[in-house]
Amino acid sequence: MKYINLNDYFLQIKKPKQYSIEEVLFTGQAPDKGLFAPETFVHYDKTLIKYMKGERYADVAFRILYPYFDDIPEKDFEAIVHKVYGKIKAPVRELYQNIYILELFHNWTFAFKDFAAQLLAGVIEYFLKKTNKRIVVFVGTSGDTGPAINEAFWKKKNIKVYCLFPKKGVTPIQRKQMTTLGENIFNIEVDGDFHACQEMAKAALNDDYMKYFNPTSANSINWGRFIPQEVFSFWFYSKIAEYPEPVIFSIPTGNAGHIGANFLAQKDIGGLPVARFIAPHNLNNYMVRMLKNMKKQVAVTRTYNCLSNAMNVKQPNNIPRILYIFDNDMDKMQKLIYPVTISDKRTADIMRQVYKDQNYLLDVHSAVSMAGVFDFLERHPKYRDYKIGAFLTAEPAKFPEKIKSIMGFEPPIPEKLKKQLAAPEKNVFSLKANDLKGLQEIVYNTRKSS
Ligand SMILES: Cc1ncc(COP(=O)(O)O)c(C=O)c1O
């Protein structure tokens, strides 16, 4: 598979420059800051979809992802995928009649981001072993990506991670998940919001000085962080439906990498019969406004500080990729996507309702996903007979303060998180927003450590 720069696509350049997967992973974005995307998408054979029914997660992931990584010998890629996903947990259950949940939060850092972060780290490590090159990885986080990336790259040879997080925007547990690892992991608390962190991480990629350190990105602007998430739809489908039965999926949306990758699974592109995607947002609802106004770009507002803090993204990075996936055709998008804004009050109400109905504790992000399902069914009762799958993205224990204030009790905290909460912080720096010079100094001063 060859990759192109989406800026070339939007400029309608006839023969856009092609990139290999290695170039894509090791640069994160094109020199002019364009996003990479594959030249073509993969349509999976229906027998392959049927065959997935009894398979393990690693097998499904290998089949779905290999076409995007086919510069790597098949056996090598299979080995990477099995090493990363061999013991992964992604359980599915029916919570209400015809409403299913996929729990994506049982692994390394108790967040769905682990799936893509670990695979990206596995593939990067594979390429690095062949070259002996040293790289630095920049990541801007709103709270859940940082822990997942730091953990995935922790102790990996010839890699240093610089993780920028909003000083006031992450929970104490998320902070400790990032800051207690040490070794090759460096954390920078930024006096600003997620966008300030993301902008600094992106600016670092294009900075002439940083180029000396071979920078790449571990945000979902990096295709290697984006595409592994596509597997979720196939896995979920294989657990709840019989091909070609249509289903509906609800995917909580912030930076739109998660839902964007899953759009690729849909029948016109990937072959999976997903009738609709529910895209629930918190008040940071760019895609809702986009589809309401049928405009490819809408005004960027301020960041609203909502309960689902990891989704507090005022301008999602992945919109150009989504437009590309839909052939730059907003009518196609509107037919498939049901975008909805979920208030904090509604989020909290759904948490209480689901707990009362099913004795099931949702985290604040997963609650947005479930709220999307209920809202969709109220608006479109004709879909009541469909199987609907809600993607649940984080473990409630990561947000104990919020759970306590909404539910009146604290969630049980897994042992690993308890240990991290009690551990001392390592390699933590502070910077003001936009202080690229300060970031350069940190990278320079830590170049010899670990
Ligand atoms: C727990 C959780 N749920 C949902 C999302 C939304 O995913 P995306 O930003 O890819 O839209 C995030 C993103 O950080 C998250 O951390």
The ligand as an ORCA input file, in Angstrom:
! r2SCAN-3c Opt
* xyz 0 1
  C     -11.758      7.820     26.849
  C     -11.912      8.442     25.500
  N     -13.059      8.298     24.849
  C     -13.218      8.837     23.631
  C     -12.243      9.572     23.011
  C     -12.481     10.151     21.637
  O     -11.635      9.602     20.650
  P     -11.133     10.528     19.460
  O     -10.343     11.633     20.085
  O     -10.306      9.671     18.566
  O     -12.357     11.031     18.793
  C     -11.057      9.751     23.668
  C      -9.965     10.524     23.074
  O      -8.999     10.880     23.695
  C     -10.866      9.156     24.929
  O      -9.713      9.266     25.589
*
